[in-house]
Amino acid sequence: MSKYLLHGTYTEEGLKGLLQEGGSKRRQAAEQVVQSVGGTVEAYYFSFGNKDFFLIADLPDNVSAT
């Protein structure tokens, strides 16, 4: 498997969930998505600026990463 650096921003609804439930639920949701395509999450980081999070994952291929 290859390592991928993914990043993203939260929608307004996702941001509300983050504020209500904390970051653990957002990470769990990301892990479920990665696992559904046969990958594993190595790291999940929250950030400031244009992107809300960065995710390092082992994924089977480019198609799974997209």
C-alpha positions as a Python dict, from the first residue, in 0.01 Angstrom:
ca = {
    (1, 'M'): (0, 0, 0),
    (2, 'S'): (103, 358, -58),
    (3, 'K'): (87, 652, 180),
    (4, 'Y'): (-131, 949, 91),
    (5, 'L'): (-161, 1295, 242),
    (6, 'L'): (-521, 1409, 221),
    (7, 'H'): (-665, 1738, 338),
    (8, 'G'): (-1005, 1897, 359),
    (9, 'T'): (-1235, 2154, 501),
    (10, 'Y'): (-1550, 2107, 702),
    (11, 'T'): (-1890, 2212, 581),
    (12, 'E'): (-2095, 2430, 811),
    (13, 'E'): (-2276, 2117, 933),
    (14, 'G'): (-1946, 1937, 994),
    (15, 'L'): (-1812, 2231, 1189),
    (16, 'K'): (-2123, 2232, 1410),
    (17, 'G'): (-2068, 1860, 1477),
    (18, 'L'): (-1705, 1927, 1563),
    (19, 'L'): (-1805, 2192, 1815),
    (20, 'Q'): (-2078, 1976, 1972),
    (21, 'E'): (-1913, 1634, 1974),
    (22, 'G'): (-1543, 1715, 1969),
    (23, 'G'): (-1274, 1601, 1731),
    (24, 'S'): (-1294, 1230, 1809),
    (25, 'K'): (-1617, 1183, 1614),
    (26, 'R'): (-1473, 1360, 1306),
    (27, 'R'): (-1166, 1137, 1315),
    (28, 'Q'): (-1381, 825, 1355),
    (29, 'A'): (-1589, 927, 1053),
    (30, 'A'): (-1272, 974, 845),
    (31, 'E'): (-1139, 636, 960),
    (32, 'Q'): (-1463, 467, 852),
    (33, 'V'): (-1433, 616, 504),
    (34, 'V'): (-1069, 512, 469),
    (35, 'Q'): (-1142, 160, 598),
    (36, 'S'): (-1435, 124, 355),
    (37, 'V'): (-1188, 135, 64),
    (38, 'G'): (-940, -101, 227),
    (39, 'G'): (-706, 152, 388),
    (40, 'T'): (-585, 251, 733),
    (41, 'V'): (-535, 591, 896),
    (42, 'E'): (-186, 662, 1018),
    (43, 'A'): (-245, 1017, 1147),
    (44, 'Y'): (-518, 1281, 1160),
    (45, 'Y'): (-431, 1643, 1234),
    (46, 'F'): (-652, 1947, 1282),
    (47, 'S'): (-516, 2270, 1139),
    (48, 'F'): (-573, 2642, 1108),
    (49, 'G'): (-596, 2830, 781),
    (50, 'N'): (-742, 2721, 447),
    (51, 'K'): (-764, 2354, 544),
    (52, 'D'): (-933, 2219, 856),
    (53, 'F'): (-759, 1881, 869),
    (54, 'F'): (-478, 1673, 723),
    (55, 'L'): (-492, 1295, 708),
    (56, 'I'): (-212, 1049, 639),
    (57, 'A'): (-344, 713, 522),
    (58, 'D'): (-223, 388, 372),
    (59, 'L'): (-446, 315, 74),
    (60, 'P'): (-441, 41, -189),
    (61, 'D'): (-419, 269, -496),
    (62, 'N'): (-488, 609, -649),
    (63, 'V'): (-851, 524, -719),
    (64, 'S'): (-910, 445, -352),
    (65, 'A'): (-739, 770, -252),
    (66, 'T'): (-969, 980, -468),
}
